[in-house]
Amino acid sequence: MLVLSRKKDEKIVIGDSIKLMVIEIRGDKVRLGIEAPRDVSVHREEVYDAIRRESTSEPQS
């Protein structure tokens, strides 16, 4: 895992088309802004896990 330190308003670039920006730091929470192409899905991990569980539990036709 790559670990980076960023301050408010600083960005991280992933590939040529994804940017993460630290919007706000408040206590133990960090707000991130994410710029990504529309064809790249972006989810919180718990949402992503729920989507995967739901898609694997659907009956096959």
Summary of the structure (lengths in Angstrom):
residues: 61
radius of gyration: 15.5
end to end distance: 38.8
largest distance: 49.8
contacts: 92
relative contact order: 0.14
helix: 21%
strand: 33%
